[in-house]
Amino acid sequence: MHRTKTNKRLIEEESAPAILGLRPEELRLIGMIVAFKALLFLFAGQSYQVLQNQRIPGVRGWFEIWNRWDSINYQKLAEFGYLATDEMRPRLVFYPLYPWVVRVFALVTQDYLISAFLVSTLASLATAILLYRLVTLEYSKELAQRAVWFLFIFPTSYFLHIGYTESLFLMLAIGAVLSARKQQWWLAGILGALTCLTRVNGLVLIPALLVEAGNQYWTTRRWQWQWLAIGLVGLGFGGYLLLNYHVTGDALAFSSIMRQNFHKSLTWPWTGIDSTLGALNREAADAEMIGIQELSFIVLGLVCTIVSWVKLRPIYSVWMTVNWLLFTSVTFVLSVPRYTLTMFPIFILFGMLAARRIWMAAITFWSLLYLGLFASVFVWGRWAF
């Protein structure tokens, strides 16, 4: 009887008319995310008032408590653009697409902070739908819904909702992968180029898409000229190099800025991991806490990357592997809990594991517990990845 009702509901959903191109289950996903976003903002605002022992001034204040760290830099870039002055030159390490989009929205809102939140909100909703559609290409709708759920309750998922690049980057990257899976290669190339204008690890799409093309060739034994569109991905990074050259006269200025101002450069992954282990021996409690979390998410990413080569399609495994190497192959590791958010195949693996209720409960409990902790620390003004 239960199975009959379930089948009837599925048939009704399949036959229901789409609204704005969205199926009923996708509309429910959006409703869930909007509700969760509101709950997260309410929780974080209440946490801020308790920790700071002061009221949040006005409606805008509820947004300002999230305006920390990189979000301030992106809003400055949206407002003033890229300049070679002493104050603005270090901001050249931040990729341009996000601040450019925020600037466009600010033409309407006349407020860069509100525009940043609008861009991230719309991009996060699009990310949920794209991830759901991508997962349903190979797996059940239930697993796809669980993958979206785990993405949005991940301990650092608050970055999807505030003035950071995570939501825009994920929307474009997942959109590129989905387009490639559906053999819409020119769209995949264009989205990939935009991904590279958002963050440096957009370049990981090049080997990932090449592997997907190879996988499709292995299946069909048929060459497709559309695969050449993968070369468009690199144009995004080329645009970033041109920006560097236009501002400073040096296309690689970002590299020297990263070394001089942020003391980071590429190295072997064990060097970066060793620096994280070193943080555990410091006397400062903050440094120890940050080091423990950095190391924990390094391990999580590594384990999931290894499992992905067994459980997932090669394009996902390549995305996981190269991203993990990028995050750890620096002179000192920082923000891995946030960067792990962009390794979206992790949430497909979580969805598989959560087919058993005990794992569904365990992953949900862990995610919500640390999401509450990290979000509270972040709005308090302390470093939280």
Buried (B, 14 or more C-beta within 10 A) or exposed (E): EEEEEEEEEEEEBEEEEEEEEBBBBBBEBBEBBEEBBEEBBEBBBEBBBEBEEEEBEEEEEBBEBBBBBBBBBBBBBBEBBBBEEEEBBBBBBBBBBBBBBBBEBBEEBEBBBBBBBBBBBBBBBBBBBBBBBBBBEEBEBEBBBBBBBBBBBBBBBBBBBBBBBBBBBBBBBBBBBBBBBEBBBEBBBBBBBBBBBBBEBBBBBBBBBBBBBEBBEEEEEEEEEBBEBBEBBBBBBBBBBEBBEEBBEBBEBBBEBBEEEBEBEEBEBEBBBEBBEEBBEEEEEEBBBBBEBBBBBBEBBBEBBBBBEEBBBBBBBBBBBBBBBBBBBBBBBBBBBBBBBBBBBBBBBBBBBBEEEEEBEEBBEEBEEBBBBBBBBBBBEBBBB
